[in-house]
């Protein structure tokens, strides 16, 4: 069974908008997903954030097309009142990251949260890696 990874919005944006130098690591995660080595999850909350940022970089039409392709290929996890309540009750300094963490936490057998902002996840109950660190420590030789 593939390892389950929850990707933070920044990692998805790096991949979709080819933000350098980060896009290379994000692309490798998606290659691992295509090879069935990992299974990628994101929160529904990320979709709106992706749209908002990406359309300013690559345009609305391309952004919508990429989001359409993205959701066909990965798992999108809903965020409910329970996850929002858990985020409100958490010790996270950033509320959006608290919601992301709470959403990731409900995924059975989740291995890690992948983000470029690991410091924002100091209170995480799930392992947290940057894409570079995850790939360095988890790629087969």
GULUMBA-45237 format. One line per 2 residues: number of its first residue (from 1); their letters; for each residue x, y, z of N, C-alpha, C. Coordinates in nm, 3 decimals. Example, Ala and Ser with C-alpha at 12.3 -4.5 7.8 and 13.67 -1.06 7.14 Angstrom:
<atoms>
1 = as = 1.319,-0.569,0.780,1.230,-0.450,0.780,1.320,-0.330,0.780 | 1.285,-0.225,0.708,1.367,-0.106,0.714,1.290,0.003,0.787
</atoms>
This chain:
<atoms>
1 = xx = 0.084,-0.118,0.000,0.000,0.000,0.000,0.089,0.125,0.000 | 0.051,0.224,-0.077,0.128,0.348,-0.088,0.119,0.429,0.041
3 = xx = 0.226,0.497,0.073,0.226,0.588,0.187,0.131,0.704,0.158 | 0.058,0.745,0.262,-0.038,0.854,0.247,0.025,0.984,0.291
5 = xx = 0.026,1.082,0.200,0.083,1.212,0.227,-0.023,1.320,0.213 | -0.026,1.411,0.309,-0.114,1.526,0.303,-0.029,1.645,0.261
7 = xx = -0.060,1.705,0.147,0.019,1.816,0.096,-0.047,1.948,0.133 | 0.034,2.036,0.189,-0.011,2.170,0.221,-0.025,2.250,0.091
9 = xx = -0.101,2.356,0.097,-0.131,2.437,-0.021,-0.005,2.484,-0.092 | 0.096,2.525,-0.017,0.217,2.579,-0.079,0.285,2.477,-0.171
11 = xx = 0.282,2.352,-0.135,0.346,2.247,-0.215,0.269,2.228,-0.346 | 0.139,2.229,-0.339,0.056,2.217,-0.460,0.079,2.337,-0.552
13 = xx = 0.084,2.456,-0.493,0.108,2.577,-0.573,0.244,2.574,-0.641 | 0.344,2.525,-0.571,0.477,2.512,-0.632,0.470,2.424,-0.756
15 = xx = 0.399,2.314,-0.744,0.385,2.219,-0.854,0.306,2.279,-0.970 | 0.190,2.335,-0.942,0.101,2.384,-1.048,0.154,2.508,-1.120
17 = xx = 0.224,2.593,-1.047,0.270,2.720,-1.107,0.419,2.720,-1.138 | 0.483,2.606,-1.118,0.625,2.589,-1.147,0.710,2.693,-1.074
19 = xx = 0.679,2.713,-0.946,0.756,2.809,-0.865,0.893,2.749,-0.834 | 0.994,2.815,-0.882,1.131,2.769,-0.862,1.192,2.834,-0.738
21 = xx = 1.277,2.765,-0.668,1.335,2.634,-0.697,1.254,2.518,-0.638 | 1.134,2.545,-0.589,1.056,2.446,-0.515,0.981,2.346,-0.603
23 = xx = 0.952,2.383,-0.726,0.870,2.299,-0.813,0.931,2.162,-0.839 | 1.062,2.155,-0.843,1.127,2.026,-0.871,1.092,1.921,-0.765
25 = xx = 1.095,1.961,-0.638,1.063,1.867,-0.531,0.915,1.829,-0.533 | 0.830,1.927,-0.556,0.687,1.899,-0.564,0.657,1.806,-0.680
27 = xx = 0.722,1.829,-0.792,0.702,1.743,-0.910,0.743,1.599,-0.881 | 0.851,1.582,-0.806,0.894,1.447,-0.770,0.790,1.376,-0.683
29 = xx = 0.724,1.450,-0.595,0.617,1.390,-0.514,0.504,1.341,-0.605 | 0.470,1.420,-0.704,0.364,1.379,-0.796,0.407,1.262,-0.884
31 = xx = 0.535,1.255,-0.918,0.586,1.138,-0.990,0.573,1.013,-0.904 | 0.606,1.025,-0.776,0.590,0.911,-0.685,0.443,0.870,-0.676
33 = xx = 0.355,0.968,-0.680,0.211,0.939,-0.678,0.171,0.862,-0.804 | 0.219,0.906,-0.919,0.189,0.838,-1.045,0.242,0.695,-1.045
35 = xx = 0.355,0.675,-0.979,0.415,0.541,-0.970,0.353,0.457,-0.858 | 0.252,0.513,-0.793,0.179,0.445,-0.685,0.266,0.420,-0.561
37 = xx = 0.371,0.499,-0.544,0.456,0.489,-0.426,0.398,0.568,-0.310 | 0.325,0.674,-0.340,0.257,0.754,-0.239,0.116,0.786,-0.289
39 = xx = 0.030,0.814,-0.195,-0.105,0.859,-0.226,-0.115,1.001,-0.172 | -0.159,1.094,-0.256,-0.163,1.235,-0.218,-0.304,1.275,-0.178
41 = xx = -0.310,1.346,-0.065,-0.434,1.403,-0.012,-0.415,1.554,0.005 | -0.520,1.630,-0.020,-0.522,1.772,0.015,-0.659,1.803,0.075
43 = xx = -0.667,1.914,0.143,-0.796,1.953,0.199,-0.876,2.033,0.097 | -1.007,2.029,0.111,-1.094,2.110,0.026,-1.061,2.258,0.044
45 = xx = -1.018,2.294,0.162,-0.978,2.432,0.189,-0.867,2.477,0.093 | -0.778,2.387,0.058,-0.667,2.421,-0.031,-0.714,2.461,-0.170
47 = xx = -0.822,2.405,-0.216,-0.868,2.433,-0.353,-0.893,2.583,-0.371 | -0.963,2.645,-0.279,-0.989,2.788,-0.290,-0.859,2.869,-0.283
49 = xx = -0.771,2.830,-0.193,-0.643,2.901,-0.181,-0.559,2.887,-0.308 | -0.560,2.768,-0.366,-0.488,2.743,-0.491,-0.545,2.833,-0.601
51 = xx = -0.675,2.835,-0.612,-0.740,2.918,-0.714,-0.701,3.065,-0.696 | -0.711,3.114,-0.574,-0.686,3.255,-0.546,-0.544,3.296,-0.585
53 = xx = -0.446,3.215,-0.549,-0.306,3.249,-0.576,-0.268,3.219,-0.721 | -0.302,3.101,-0.769,-0.257,3.057,-0.902,-0.313,3.143,-1.014
55 = xx = -0.437,3.187,-1.002,-0.495,3.266,-1.112,-0.420,3.396,-1.133 | -0.357,3.448,-1.029,-0.277,3.570,-1.041,-0.144,3.543,-1.111
57 = xx = -0.100,3.418,-1.106,0.030,3.381,-1.163,0.014,3.327,-1.305 | -0.084,3.238,-1.325,-0.097,3.170,-1.455,-0.229,3.197,-1.526
59 = xx = -0.313,3.280,-1.467,-0.441,3.313,-1.530,-0.553,3.222,-1.484 | -0.675,3.273,-1.494,-0.791,3.200,-1.443,-0.821,3.073,-1.522
61 = xx = -0.820,3.081,-1.654,-0.856,2.965,-1.736,-0.761,2.848,-1.712 | -0.630,2.876,-1.712,-0.532,2.770,-1.690,-0.543,2.716,-1.547
63 = xx = -0.568,2.805,-1.452,-0.583,2.763,-1.312,-0.700,2.667,-1.298 | -0.813,2.701,-1.355,-0.931,2.614,-1.345,-0.906,2.480,-1.412
65 = xx = -0.837,2.481,-1.524,-0.805,2.357,-1.594,-0.712,2.269,-1.509 | -0.613,2.331,-1.446,-0.520,2.255,-1.362,-0.588,2.201,-1.237
67 = xx = -0.678,2.278,-1.179,-0.753,2.230,-1.062,-0.839,2.111,-1.102 | -0.903,2.119,-1.218,-0.985,2.009,-1.268,-0.902,1.881,-1.282
69 = xx = -0.785,1.892,-1.341,-0.697,1.776,-1.357,-0.646,1.726,-1.222 | -0.614,1.819,-1.134,-0.562,1.784,-1.002,-0.661,1.699,-0.923
71 = xx = -0.786,1.742,-0.919,-0.884,1.670,-0.837,-0.924,1.536,-0.897 | -0.892,1.515,-1.023,-0.915,1.383,-1.084,-0.811,1.283,-1.038
73 = xx = -0.695,1.334,-0.997,-0.580,1.247,-0.971,-0.549,1.224,-0.824 | -0.596,1.312,-0.736,-0.562,1.301,-0.594,-0.689,1.296,-0.510
75 = xx = -0.671,1.276,-0.380,-0.784,1.273,-0.288,-0.804,1.410,-0.225 | -0.927,1.460,-0.229,-0.962,1.587,-0.165,-1.044,1.553,-0.042
77 = xx = -0.996,1.598,0.073,-1.058,1.565,0.201,-1.141,1.684,0.249 | -1.266,1.657,0.283,-1.354,1.763,0.330,-1.317,1.813,0.468
79 = xx = -1.355,1.937,0.492,-1.333,2.000,0.621,-1.470,2.034,0.678 | -1.500,1.980,0.794,-1.631,1.999,0.855,-1.620,2.082,0.983
81 = xx = -1.732,2.097,1.046,-1.736,2.168,1.174,-1.642,2.105,1.276 | -1.630,1.974,1.273,-1.543,1.903,1.368,-1.398,1.947,1.350
83 = xx = -1.350,1.951,1.226,-1.211,1.990,1.202,-1.189,2.138,1.237 | -1.287,2.221,1.209,-1.274,2.363,1.243,-1.272,2.380,1.395
85 = xx = -1.358,2.308,1.464,-1.360,2.314,1.611,-1.226,2.266,1.668 | -1.174,2.157,1.613,-1.044,2.107,1.658,-0.934,2.210,1.633
87 = xx = -0.941,2.278,1.520,-0.843,2.382,1.489,-0.853,2.498,1.587 | -0.976,2.536,1.619,-0.997,2.644,1.717,-0.941,2.608,1.854
89 = xx = -0.951,2.481,1.888,-0.906,2.435,2.019,-0.757,2.398,2.022 | -0.691,2.407,1.908,-0.550,2.366,1.901,-0.458,2.479,1.948
91 = xx = -0.331,2.444,1.962,-0.230,2.541,2.001,-0.156,2.601,1.882 | -0.207,2.576,1.761,-0.142,2.630,1.642,-0.156,2.782,1.641
93 = xx = -0.049,2.849,1.600,-0.053,2.996,1.591,-0.129,3.042,1.467 | -0.117,2.967,1.358,-0.183,3.002,1.232,-0.310,2.919,1.217
95 = xx = -0.424,2.986,1.210,-0.553,2.916,1.206,-0.568,2.830,1.081 | -0.525,2.880,0.965,-0.537,2.802,0.842,-0.456,2.673,0.852
97 = xx = -0.336,2.681,0.908,-0.255,2.561,0.927,-0.320,2.466,1.028 | -0.385,2.522,1.128,-0.457,2.439,1.226,-0.569,2.362,1.158
99 = xx = -0.640,2.425,1.067,-0.746,2.356,0.992,-0.685,2.247,0.904 | -0.575,2.280,0.836,-0.509,2.180,0.751,-0.468,2.059,0.835
101 = xx = -0.407,2.083,0.949,-0.362,1.974,1.037,-0.481,1.891,1.083 | -0.586,1.957,1.127,-0.704,1.886,1.176,-0.766,1.801,1.066
103 = xx = -0.766,1.852,0.945,-0.820,1.776,0.831,-0.730,1.657,0.801 | -0.599,1.678,0.800,-0.505,1.567,0.774,-0.516,1.460,0.881
105 = xx = -0.539,1.501,1.004,-0.542,1.409,1.117,-0.654,1.305,1.104 | -0.759,1.338,1.031,-0.870,1.242,1.020,-0.847,1.136,0.913
107 = xx = -0.737,1.146,0.837,-0.707,1.048,0.733,-0.643,0.925,0.799 | -0.707,0.812,0.782,-0.656,0.688,0.842,-0.518,0.655,0.787
109 = xx = -0.426,0.626,0.876,-0.289,0.585,0.841,-0.210,0.692,0.765 | -0.238,0.818,0.789,-0.161,0.924,0.724,-0.017,0.917,0.772
111 = xx = 0.076,0.926,0.680,0.218,0.918,0.717,0.275,1.053,0.754 | 0.245,1.155,0.673,0.310,1.285,0.696,0.234,1.398,0.630
113 = xx = 0.259,1.517,0.684,0.219,1.641,0.620,0.342,1.694,0.550 | 0.326,1.732,0.424,0.437,1.786,0.346,0.408,1.934,0.323
115 = xx = 0.499,2.018,0.370,0.483,2.163,0.362,0.620,2.229,0.354 | 0.624,2.348,0.297,0.749,2.423,0.303,0.758,2.503,0.433
117 = xx = 0.649,2.508,0.507,0.644,2.587,0.630,0.638,2.496,0.753 | 0.737,2.413,0.771,0.735,2.317,0.882,0.723,2.385,1.017
119 = xx = 0.780,2.502,1.031,0.775,2.572,1.160,0.631,2.603,1.201 | 0.542,2.616,1.105,0.402,2.643,1.136,0.331,2.519,1.190
121 = xx = 0.394,2.404,1.180,0.335,2.277,1.224,0.407,2.219,1.344 | 0.469,2.302,1.425,0.544,2.254,1.542,0.458,2.173,1.637
123 = xx = 0.329,2.203,1.644,0.238,2.135,1.736,0.173,2.012,1.672 | 0.219,1.973,1.556,0.158,1.863,1.481,0.169,1.730,1.554
125 = xx = 0.062,1.653,1.544,0.060,1.515,1.595,0.096,1.417,1.485 | 0.125,1.471,1.368,0.162,1.393,1.250,0.304,1.436,1.211
127 = xx = 0.383,1.345,1.157,0.517,1.381,1.109,0.504,1.490,1.003 | 0.596,1.584,1.005,0.595,1.696,0.910,0.731,1.705,0.842
129 = xx = 0.729,1.716,0.709,0.852,1.726,0.631,0.837,1.834,0.525 | 0.948,1.895,0.488,0.948,1.973,0.365,0.953,1.871,0.251
131 = xx = 0.915,1.910,0.130,0.927,1.814,0.019,1.070,1.762,0.003 | 1.167,1.851,0.014,1.307,1.811,-0.003,1.349,1.709,0.102
133 = xx = 1.316,1.733,0.227,1.355,1.640,0.334,1.282,1.507,0.317 | 1.152,1.510,0.286,1.079,1.386,0.267,1.143,1.303,0.156
135 = xx = 1.170,1.366,0.043,1.228,1.294,-0.069,1.368,1.241,-0.037 | 1.446,1.319,0.033,1.581,1.277,0.070,1.579,1.155,0.161
137 = xx = 1.483,1.150,0.250,1.478,1.041,0.348,1.392,0.923,0.305 | 1.311,0.939,0.199,1.218,0.832,0.163,1.235,0.775,0.022
139 = xx = 1.319,0.834,-0.057,1.341,0.779,-0.192,1.425,0.654,-0.182 | 1.389,0.556,-0.262,1.467,0.433,-0.265,1.598,0.459,-0.338
141 = x = 1.703,0.399,-0.291,1.835,0.418,-0.354,1.842,0.349,-0.488
</atoms>
